[in-house]
Amino acid sequence: MTKRILVIVGLLLLGAGGWLAILNHNEAQTQVAAIIAKDNSGQGVEAELSALKSYAATHTNGSSSVTLTAALQRAQAQARAQSDSSASSSQLYSAAQQACSGHTDSITQARCVQDYVSKRLVAAPAPSQVAAPKASDFVFAYGSPIWTPDAAGSLLLGGVATLIMAGFMTIRRNKRER
């Protein structure tokens, strides 16, 4: 009779622990959705990412990953804008050479190009300084341990321990009956 009660209690503990683990996963996914929504609105999400990392580390089944697609697109657009301004600088130099090509003296032509460029040049970074953002820099994956001492982990551990105790009681009883 005691063995049956232990098995029932163990299964109930496992069920409750599994249910809470599912709730932990759902909470992590809710946080991910909030982070993505805030990123899409153009706001910073550093504090929310830190909170999600902490949540995943302290909750059973709290693993999650976030891809900040909007932030990546903004960074790519900024890199394109910088490279476009660099390209326009090189086009400016070509236009200056064409405008000053009528000078036969190379020194006069060089001064003409220098004056033309200095009057029309907008400060822009060199093309080698414009680096495209890496997509991997915008992906955050946080894993949770197999077991944590939260409510779900404690119930799961209690359920496993209770079932093991019921199993030992069954083995012990079978040895006595022989």
C-alpha positions, 0 to 999 in steps of 0.5 A: 500500500505504501509503495502505491502511495509513493508511486502516485505521489512521485508521478504527481510531483513529476507532473507538477514539475513538468507543468512548471517547466513548461511555464518556465519555457513559456515565460522565456518565450514571452520575454523573447517576444517583448525583446523583439518588439522593443528592438523593432521599435528601435529601442535598446534591449540590453537590460532585457537581454540581461534579464533573459540571460539571468532567467535562463540561468536560474530556471529549469527549461528556461533556454531561449534564443533571440535574433535582433533582426531589426537591429541588424537591418539598422546596422546594415543600413548604416554601413551601406550609407557609410560605404555610399558616402565613400563611393561618392568621394571616389567619384568626386576625385574622378570628376576633379580629374576630368574638370582639371584635365585641360591643364597641361602642366602636371603641377598645375593640374594637381593643384587644380584637382586638390582645390576642386576636391577640397571645396567639394569633399565631405568628410567620409571614412575610407572604404576599408574602415566600413565593415559590414555587421556580422549577423552572428553579433545579433543572435543571443542564445541562452541555455538553462542547466538541466536542473535548477533549484527553482520550483519546477526543478525541485518538484521534478527532483522530488518526483524522481526521488520518490519513484526511486524510493518506491522502487527500492521498497519494491526490491526490498519487499521482493527479497524478503518474500523469497 
